[in-house]
Amino acid sequence: MMYDFEKSESISHYKKIEELQVNNLEQLLEHNYPRINESIIKEGYNRVYNNFDRFIEIIDNSEVIGYITLEKLNISFNHFSINDAYIIPEYRNKKIFTTYLTLLLQQPNMHLFIKKPTIKLVNYLLNNNLAITLTGNLIYSFIGFVIDGHDVFKNKNLKRYYKSIPSPEDNKQFIGTVFDLKLGCFYFVDDDKVFIKKEYPGISMPHPYDLKKYKLRKKLQKINSSDMTKTIKNLRYYEHDVVKYEEAKKDELKQFLSIDNMLGLRDNLNSDYLEFIKMHNLSDEDAVNIYDKISEALDFEEIVPKTIFKRLLYLIEHPKTQALITNTFNHTNCPYCDEELILNQEYCEKCGFNYQIFDDDDELMDMPENNSFEEEDYQEKDVTVNDESIDGDNDDESINQEMDDGHICEHDEEEHYDKHSGLEINLHRQVVDAGLNPNDVFRQQLEAGLYEFLTYIDSDKQKLTIPDYDYEYQIRHGSIIQYALDEKLVVKVEKKLDLNEFERFFSNMNEEDKNQILDELKNEAYYQITDKAKEYLDEKVHLKQFNEYIKYLPYYEYKQLYDKEKHSSIDSLISRYIDEMMFKSVQNNDCTLYIDALYDKVNYYIKNNSMELALTYLLRALICRINYYKQSSLDKYDMIKAIDMRDEIYINLIMKFISTYNTEELYAQAYDGIKIASLKENKEKNRDYIEHIIKEDDIEAVNKYILED
């Protein structure tokens, strides 16, 4: 992607509302941008929000053909939300909005978010490689989403996990990156436990447009704790995909902002760069001199790739300025251009100087605060993007094109499974890459899921709810139950609720929770296992053994080994399988698979009563998981935690047995046995984290300590 100097300059020359002598966007467009205003009126575009802090002109061939407005968020300094965006219709479908988004993402002193996104806008991000599909309807976005605290969703199924929802006066905001296309909302973590009691993600209210358009209220009212648990499990499963995507996207943007891509080579400068220089009445010789100064500043880290353009604009205005600083840093002004500093800025707004090169003694946090900054109004206002107004940067379809009710949800749900094999699309690709037959793998995953389903409904637990085993085994929704019905392994029974049957479940519940469960039961199918199914379960001894030993590694890979060596003992088969998966993960440098294999090794040794080895592998798994977390781009805005739900189960094991053994020796053995180099770091720091895990009974406190350290 070539760098667009014209559009980047329009972003750099944004207008602040206090400079425009208007109160809101409507007044600004009416007075200063009559062409855009007329287009909005003619199109019948419903502009939802008029407030903004920054106004950016969208430029194409020197014409102003639209705008983007941004507003400050009170989450942290330098956090902005896209408020509104509009492009005149005849200029849409030209990738213009995508270009502006890409440039905005790389602006210094700015962290960009989208307030309460719509389904169509998230699909737009997907179509332009600014988001990826995880599974089903879950989408991970490179650009974060944000809502006000009072704009969270809760229903009767979830309210027992919630405290009171923050009021508008609290100025609380929540951020997330995972969007549900089926529900029109995104998930977020309430790190401060403002209103969520349990370790569940919060849910944003959908955009009013989506709520009405896709009739989401009924779907939202059905969300329960099982759905939340499933979401957390899904995010843990796809954590590696998220990290890989983020790393690839950051590499892509890094290349986009490289001096070679922006300006060209010294002996072969880009024609767009030379044209930009000439537009500012400078010569080719000036272009070379400016290139040399920028290159030297990059070498000495006085600027970084994302501030190249700011330095370019400054040198165009001051072409005789030297390449590097000559002044000392006085904590009040930029040492390169003498611009007054603003608290918490990483880079100079005027020349792009990198303040982060100073050592700890010269940190910006030590400098006096700028009074004008301190007095700015940070009261949160409603901000959103009405995506009917921006260009449909797809060749096939405009982003504001109307669609039938529910079409997006049904279409997206289906397209995440391969139509031939029935496997979830990411699993299908893995299977094909491994040279396996996808249809065979589907049958194997169906077999494993069917066994769990039949075992589950043969117990009393199924009277409360039925887990989504299709989802767990990554096969098309409804496959397992339909197969069980077709093969007469279960029969569907009309549900007649007898409260006496549920007495033991209700014994410790209050009336409100009891009524909630009864409401859920009325909406669920009830199945009974047949004699044929009981015979089926008796025959599948290997599946029973697999489920007893293996909790995290995939069944279909085990089935390959089992079919070859089914006469071996279950103990040796399981041990060999875990070792093979561990070897595979090391060969492929697959951190997620490696950690899963470590946890299943823990299960294996617990099953065999080898507690010292179980503890050793558990410590190894925890070290690797913490290292993986700390090294990844996952932060406090994501639902992934350093210590997750499965760790809580095993931590009880540590508490029970750790005093029996020499902790130092166990930790040394655990650390020394790590086989992936990137996970074998920070030995002493991780020792400190492990000690906190042992001493601290509050997992959230441990997570907070790891996050903030």
Protein Blocks (a to p, Z undefined) as FASTA:
>chain_A
ZZdfklmmmmmmpccfklnopabfklmmmmmmmmlmmmmmmnopacfblcdfbdcdddee
hiafbdcdddddfkbghiacdfbdcddfklgonommmmmmmmmmmpghiacddehiafkl
mmmmmmnopaccfbhjbccdfbdcdddfklcccdfklmmmpccdddfklopacddfbdcf
knopacdddfkommpmblcdddddddfklmmmnopmlmmmmpcfklmmmmmmmmmmmmmm
mmmmmmmmmmmmmmmmpmklmnopfklccfklmmmmmmnopafklmmmmmmmmmmmmmno
pacfklmmmmmmmmmmmmmbcfbdfbdcehlacfklopacdehiabdfklopafklpcfk
lgfklpccdfklmmpccbdcdddddfklmccfbfkbcfkbccdehklmmmmmmmmpcfkl
opafklmmmmmmnopafklmmmmmmmmmmmmmmmmmmpmklmmpccdfklmnopaehklm
mmmmmnopaccddddddfklmmmmmmmpcfklmmmmmmmmmmpccddddfklmmmmmmmm
mlmmmmmmpmkbcfklmmmmmmmmmmbcfklmmmmmmmmmmmmmmmnopaklmmmmmmmm
mmmmmmnopaklmmmmmmmmmmmmmmmmmmmmbdfkbmbdfbdfklmmmmmmmmmmmmmp
cfklmmmmmmmmpcbfklmghkllmmmmmmmmmmpmclklmmmmmmmZZ
